[in-house]
Amino acid sequence: MPVEFLGIAATNDGSETSPRSGGAFDPEYTLRLARAHEDHGWDRVLFAYSSGSPDPATGAALLASRLDRLQILLAHRPNISYPTYAARVFASLDQLSGGRLTVHFITGGSDHEQQREGDTLTKDERYARTREYIRVVKKIWTSREPFDHEGDFYRFRDYVSDVFPVQQPRPGVSFGGSSPAAYAAGGAEADIYCLWGEPLAETAEQIESVRQAAAAAGRKEVPRIQVAFRPIIAPTEELAWEKAHRTVGAIRAARGPQRDPENTGSQRLIALAERGERFDRALWTPTAAATGGAGNSNALVGTPETVAQALLDYYDLGVDIISARGYDLLGDAIDFGRHVIPIVREEVAKRDAQLAEAAL
Ligand SMILES: Cc1cc2nc3c(=O)[nH]c(=O)nc-3n(C[C@H](O)[C@H](O)[C@H](O)COP(=O)(O)O)c2cc1C
């Protein structure tokens, strides 16, 4: 199976190590960063969601209308809209992009962050709602006849959309979370299941949980697995480790007050960092510890060759999609695309050729 690479679609140049130089939505930077991904071998970029950020669907529309090949992963929280509306936004974006949209459905890992936009459900209730929401969206994407819906969270009558996706039967559904409720909902509904980077053994355990949840939901196929890292690369190991220590120093200097995370995924990252700094070939946890396990935060440190070999270890474990983002978003997207992606693709092609030969 070919490997895919997901980068980040930021709307400004800020990161954990440096404040942004302008406003929150800088269309020119958004396009420059997306182009850097498109020109350097990446497959897709993520437009993330948070309660105060620029609307990611607007950023996605900008990319869709100005770039030709790069695919879009659009993060979307069910609490912010009704699924009949959201399904049409997604179908319209899939039309605008010529079939390049995948939707990442976010349940929300923090009560406080959810309540900022009026969502008062508990996390487990939110997962139940996400599950119903995804089912409704899938049905709207594919149903040419009006239908009624009677669910726990949504009730409507006689609905049919007039805009359908380019991708048939529908765009991909991506999903993340590391709690039992997450595995159950995503295992049942997701085409792509997203994990944050953990050591190989823990990643294998999570993949197994997703596979079991998919089987329990009666699915024959399993979701493709995506794992996310923060690569820190340099021409020599020594320079890479110097850069890693500088990076974590900058994160610590820039970080504001933090709350203890409520989501299992972040709690796992913090617990891991307490167990140790280095795991396997190149995984390094101080970047996660310094951000309080905030999302994709574990680093892979080393030369491009070392980081590529570390990624291949994950590929061999059953990971299909590598998500990566540096701390200098633009420069690191170019460096990773130039120096790491070609090695991983070449090695994956060799593995695939060997498998094909063995099957003859
Ligand atoms: C790859 C990935 C990307 C995510 N992107 C976002 C995002 O943009 N915004 C957000 O609020 N949550 C995001 N999340 C968080 C999850 O959707 C989910 O709300 C959270 O992980 C649930 O916590 P749990 O681990 O306790 O199940 C992301 C998770 C993953 C794995």
The ligand as an ORCA input file, in Angstrom:
! r2SCAN-3c Opt
* xyz 0 1
  C      -4.959     13.882     14.147
  C      -5.932     14.563     15.064
  C      -6.348     15.846     14.748
  C      -7.220     16.519     15.599
  N      -7.604     17.786     15.274
  C      -8.370     18.484     16.145
  C      -8.710     19.835     15.866
  O      -8.373     20.416     14.839
  N      -9.456     20.502     16.796
  C      -9.870     19.907     17.955
  O     -10.523     20.550     18.752
  N      -9.567     18.616     18.225
  C      -8.830     17.907     17.356
  N      -8.515     16.604     17.636
  C      -9.055     16.029     18.887
  C     -10.012     14.877     18.684
  O     -10.875     15.060     17.610
  C     -10.854     14.530     19.922
  O     -11.735     15.577     20.216
  C     -10.076     14.269     21.151
  O      -8.870     13.614     20.825
  C     -10.945     13.381     22.047
  O     -10.295     12.920     23.157
  P     -10.119     11.406     23.669
  O      -8.684     11.064     23.373
  O     -10.384     11.511     25.157
  O     -11.067     10.482     22.986
  C      -7.687     15.896     16.780
  C      -7.264     14.584     17.075
  C      -6.403     13.916     16.245
  C      -5.973     12.528     16.631
*
